[in-house]
């Protein structure tokens, strides 16, 4: 019997209920899920990779088959290194699809042994984004509907000035 391993990459700056919805559902579909906190050179992150890894760990102690790592490199190479069968990507809206589809085709070209699977987030999270959470927190707004309580103060303390 094969061991199904999936990667769930993202910048998670910070992790939101939308991200956690995808992580929880993907964890139930695979023997092992590796959440990859990726370095995205086109984004100016508010939290270090280590802080993002730790925030995710605080949010998912109930998922024993999930590992959270930081990786700075080609996801296709990391998938091969870890023996991953799949890459899980969450989609909020059609606008996410074009970029994610391009990335899926690129990853398939670089690593023919990995498939990209798209999961749509739950309806109540479709409008949630990390940048929106940071904007609301920066203006002193209530982010309780967007992120778990266990990381809320970490976000507010970093963003609110």
N, C-alpha and C positions, 0 to 999 in steps of 0.2 A: 504494500500500500504506500502510495507516495505521500510525502509531507508537503502540504500546500502552504507556501510562504508568500506573503504579499508585502509590498512596500506601500506606505501611504505618505508621500512627500508633501512638503509645504513649508512656507516660511513661518507660519503660526506666530505672527508678531502683533498681538498676542493670540493665543488660542481662544476660539469662541465656541458658543453652543453649536454653531453650524459645523465647525471642524469636529467637535466631539460627537455629533450625530453620525458623521461618516465613519469616524474611528470605531465607535461602538458597534455599528452595523457590520463593518468590515471584519472586526475581531470575531464576530459570530460566523463568518463565512470561511475563515482560514484557520489552519492549525496554529499558525504564527503570523502575527502582524508586526511589522517593523515600521514605526512612525519615524520618518526621516525629516529632521529639522534641517532644511537645506539653506545654503547660502545663496541668496539671489542678489547678484551684483547690481541689478537695476533698482533694487529697493534700498532705502535708507532705514534700516531697522531701529526700533526704539529699545529693543532688548537684545542682549548678547545671545549667541546660540545656547550657551549653558543655562541662561535664565529661561529661555523658551523651553528647553528640555525639561527643566525642573517644574515649570508651570504645568506642562502636560502631565508629568508624573503625579503631581498633586491632584489632578482632575480625574485620573483613571486607575486608582489603586484596586478597583474591582475587576480589572481585566488582566488576569495572570498570563495570558498568551501574547501580551503586547510588550514590545521593547521600544524604547525611545532613544534615538541616537542622533548625533549631529554628523552630517557628512557634507564635505565641500568638494564636489567633483561631478563627474558625469553619472547620472542616475542609472543609466544602462550598465555601466561598469560595476556600480555598487550592487545592482540586482544580480549580476553574474557572480560576484564575490560571495554574496550571501545565499545563493541558490534560490532566489525568488522566482516564482512562477508568474506573478502578476504585479502590476502597479495600479493602485486604486486612486482615482482622482474624483473629487467631489465637484459637482456642477450646481451652481445656483440659478443661472439663467442662460439663455441662448448665447449671450455675449461671452460667456466663459468658454463655450464649446470650441470656437474657431482656434483659439490659442492652444487649448488642451488637445485638440485633434492633431494639430501640427506637431506638438510635443510627442504624442503617442506614435505617430508615424516615424518620427526621428528616432525615438527609443527603439522601435521595432527594427529599424534599419541597423542601428548600432548593436542590438542584442535580439536576434530573432527568436530566442527562447523565452521571452517575457511578453505577456499580453497586458494591455492597458484596459481596465474596466472603469466605466464611469458610473458613479452613483449620484443621483440627485438628492440634495439635502431635503429634509422635511420642510413642508410648506411654511411653517412658522419661522424658519431660519433662512429663507431664500434671500432676504434683503440684508442679512447680517454680514458685515465684513470687518476685518481687523482694522482697516483704516477708518471706518465709521466709528468703531468703538473708541479708537484713540482720539478722534475728533470730539466725540461727546464727552469723554473723560477730560480732555484738555479745556473744555468750556465749563467744567464743573457739573455736567449732567449725570443722570442716573444710568449706570451701565449694568444694573442688576439683571435686566432682561436679556443680556447678550453674553455674559460670561459667568462662570460659577463663582459662588461666594468665596471659595477657598483661594482664588487668585485675584479677586476684585481689588483689594487694598494694594497689592503689588503693582497693579496697572495704574490705579489712581495716583499712588505715590510717585511713580515714574513720569506719568504724562502731565498731571495737573501742575501748573506752575503759577 
